[in-house]
Each structure stands twice: as structure tokens, then as C-alpha cells.
Amino acid sequence: MSKTHSGFVAIVGRPNVGKSTLMNHMIGQKVAIMSDKPQTTRNRIHGVVTDEAQGKQIIFMDTPGIHKPKHRLGEHMVKIATQTLREVEAVLFLVDATMPKGAGDEYIIEILKNVKDTPVYLIINKIDLIEKQQLLEIISSYKDAYEFAEIVPISAKVGENVSRLKDLIFNLLPEGPFYYPPDQVTDHPERFIVAELIREKVLHLTREEIPHSVAVEVEQMQLKEEKNMLIIHAAIYTERDSQKAIIIGKQGSLLKKVGQLARYDIERLMGSKVYLELWVKVKEDWRNRDHLLRNFGFTEE
Ligand SMILES: Nc1nc2c(ncn2[C@@H]2O[C@H](COP(=O)(O)OP(=O)(O)OP(=O)(O)O)[C@@H](O)[C@H]2O)c(=O)[nH]1
């Protein structure tokens, strides 16, 4: 049998540039969580892309949106991101073609300068939204800022150039084993994915009213095999009573909607019926408390 090739690849970029969309397009299944709000992807989610015929496997690290640390959660995210970049075969630095290079991008470029031996690909995303002339302008604004291995314009949403990018990464991979079975797309605990799906619904349905500080903890997840029914109890944590009231909604209407939408997604993901109970709880200022961060799985023990 011919030898297999494999390796880890990190995706970095400002919040909302389309990291999750790109990863999901490559994997072909909803794994990372997409939202219009920044910073929904807090933990490192491994997405696995395998081409058995070619004997290639990429393991994607979906790093959180790097940004200047303002509080403990921010510092933690930056630490995870920097660690990740040192461990990988390549870094995909995603930027948004519709936005001029900003302080956030320059901050990431500064971080990338500390990761010398890893090739960095500049991926200009959302080209479906711009004219060719704008693309040339955005390329010239980046090309001298860093020695990129290559600059690749794509549209993660419509899939333009995504397979070219995939081939480019395949060709970088060193010889190595398949770390995951070919049909596996993520090694993340199911509880985490379920919690993120619920969080995504809360963010979508509340729009600007609820900050991304909302957290979800799955307290219980149990399969009743005789009914092929998954019983899930989850708590939604907010920082204030006023936020709790918004999430519950008039006579519980918003929370009910969150539950319905989340249940639909979880059922598709797990392939079983789901019974979902949701609570909303208030934990003041949880973002600055270490032990709470650990509880929510944001730091390594
Ligand atoms: N038109 C267009 N929209 C895109 C494209 N890629 C992503 N988007 C949209 O941009 C928004 C943000 O995309 P995400 O994939 O959630 O961004 P992200 O970088 O993972 O965001 P964080 O998890 O917050 O860091 C979503 O509304 C996507 O639908 C693209 O190629 N074209």
C-alpha cells in the first residue's frame, strides 16, 4: 500500500471573516458554529478532512478570533491560538475581502511573526461580494506586510477556489498516518457541540440584545436506547437578570424557540430523537473568574 500523508492546519483571522464557514465547506458538514456575531468559536475544534483515494488527511484547528486581550477570556484565547500556530504544518490567515486591512489584522500579523517556521497562506475570503479591482487593492495592502507562502482568494460561502485551496494543503502534508478514521469529522466531545448549537440559537434569536458572553453548559446527556431518544438538560448562563429575561422572552416564547431550533439541529447531528430541557441562570461576571472558566472548559486543567 502506498504511504499516507497527514498534518495539522490552523485557521486564524479576525472574528467574522468566515473561518467556520470555510472549515465547514471543506468538511462538508456542520461542525464549527456559524453566527453573525464575533467569537462564537471559543475552543479548538478539530475538523478532519480525509481523501482516502489520495491517502491524505488534514486536521483543522479552528482557532478563536485573535484579538487584543481585554479580560481573562481574551488572554486565554490568544494563548491557545499562539500555541496552536507553533504546532501546525501550515497556517491559513483568513481576511475579509470587504473590509480594509485593520488594526485587528495587523495585530494577527504581529503574532504570526513569532511563528517563523510555519508557512502562512493569506486567504482572502468573501470575494463573491467584491469587484476584481477591489481584490487587487486588498492584495497590495497585504503583500508587503508579511512573507506569505501564497495568496489565495476564495469564497467560503459559495465554494469558489476552495477545492484548489484544499489541494494546495494536501500537497504540503508530510508522510504520516491517518490520525482519525476517514469517516470521522470531529474529535470534539458531543456535549460541547450540543452546547455550541444551543448558544448559536440564542445569539441568532436575540441579535444585538445579548452579548457573546452568554455560555451554555450541558448538565446531562443520556441516551434512552429503547426509545432511541437522547435526553439533554442544559443551562444557559447570562451575566445579568435583564439578559435572563430577554432570553426567556414573553411567557417563555424565546426560550421555546431556542429549544425547537436547537433540538432540530441536534437530532440531525446525532441521528436520534431529542428531548431538550433548557434553563436560564445568572452568573455575574463569570468571564473574569478562573474557576468558572475551567468549569466551562475554556482552560486546560
Ligand atoms: N458573502 C459571503 N459571506 C460569507 C463568506 N464566508 C463567510 N461568510 C459569512 O460571514 C459570517 C461570519 O462567518 P463565520 O464562518 O461564522 O466567521 P468566523 O470567522 O468563523 O467567526 P468567529 O467564529 O466569530 O471567529 C457569516 O454570516 C457567513 O455566512 C463568503 O465567502 N461570502
The ligand as an SDF file (V2000), in Angstrom:
LIG
                    3D

 32 34  0  0  0  0  0  0  0  0999 V2000
  -20.9020   36.5350    1.1490 N   0  0  0  0  0  0  0  0  0  0  0  0
  -20.1020   35.7350    1.8870 C   0  0  0  0  0  0  0  0  0  0  0  0
  -20.3240   35.6000    3.2060 N   0  0  0  0  0  0  0  0  0  0  0  0
  -19.5090   34.7870    3.9270 C   0  0  0  0  0  0  0  0  0  0  0  0
  -18.4290   34.0970    3.3190 C   0  0  0  0  0  0  0  0  0  0  0  0
  -17.7990   33.3840    4.2820 N   0  0  0  0  0  0  0  0  0  0  0  0
  -18.4670   33.6250    5.4420 C   0  0  0  0  0  0  0  0  0  0  0  0
  -19.4940   34.4730    5.2390 N   0  0  0  0  0  0  0  0  0  0  0  0
  -20.4580   34.9700    6.2440 C   0  0  0  0  0  0  0  0  0  0  0  0
  -19.7600   35.7050    7.2340 O   0  0  0  0  0  0  0  0  0  0  0  0
  -20.3380   35.4970    8.5200 C   0  0  0  0  0  0  0  0  0  0  0  0
  -19.2830   35.0040    9.5110 C   0  0  0  0  0  0  0  0  0  0  0  0
  -18.8400   33.7230    9.1240 O   0  0  0  0  0  0  0  0  0  0  0  0
  -18.2200   32.6740   10.1790 P   0  0  0  0  0  0  0  0  0  0  0  0
  -17.7920   31.4900    9.4010 O   0  0  0  0  0  0  0  0  0  0  0  0
  -19.1260   32.4810   11.3260 O   0  0  0  0  0  0  0  0  0  0  0  0
  -16.9670   33.5070   10.6750 O   0  0  0  0  0  0  0  0  0  0  0  0
  -15.8200   33.0980   11.7310 P   0  0  0  0  0  0  0  0  0  0  0  0
  -14.5790   33.7120   11.2420 O   0  0  0  0  0  0  0  0  0  0  0  0
  -15.8210   31.6300   11.9580 O   0  0  0  0  0  0  0  0  0  0  0  0
  -16.3110   33.8610   13.0050 O   0  0  0  0  0  0  0  0  0  0  0  0
  -15.8840   33.6320   14.5290 P   0  0  0  0  0  0  0  0  0  0  0  0
  -16.2540   32.2440   14.9110 O   0  0  0  0  0  0  0  0  0  0  0  0
  -16.7380   34.6500   15.1800 O   0  0  0  0  0  0  0  0  0  0  0  0
  -14.4320   33.9240   14.6440 O   0  0  0  0  0  0  0  0  0  0  0  0
  -21.4780   34.5120    8.3190 C   0  0  0  0  0  0  0  0  0  0  0  0
  -22.6820   35.2490    8.2200 O   0  0  0  0  0  0  0  0  0  0  0  0
  -21.1250   33.8400    6.9890 C   0  0  0  0  0  0  0  0  0  0  0  0
  -22.2700   33.3880    6.3020 O   0  0  0  0  0  0  0  0  0  0  0  0
  -18.2180   34.2520    1.8900 C   0  0  0  0  0  0  0  0  0  0  0  0
  -17.3230   33.7000    1.2570 O   0  0  0  0  0  0  0  0  0  0  0  0
  -19.0790   35.1080    1.2480 N   0  0  0  0  0  0  0  0  0  0  0  0
  1  2  1  0
  2  3  2  0
  2 32  1  0
  3  4  1  0
  4  5  2  0
  4  8  1  0
  5  6  1  0
  5 30  1  0
  6  7  2  0
  7  8  1  0
  8  9  1  0
  9 10  1  0
  9 28  1  0
 10 11  1  0
 11 12  1  0
 11 26  1  0
 12 13  1  0
 13 14  1  0
 14 15  2  0
 14 16  1  0
 14 17  1  0
 17 18  1  0
 18 19  2  0
 18 20  1  0
 18 21  1  0
 21 22  1  0
 22 23  2  0
 22 24  1  0
 22 25  1  0
 26 27  1  0
 26 28  1  0
 28 29  1  0
 30 31  2  0
 30 32  1  0
M  END
$$$$
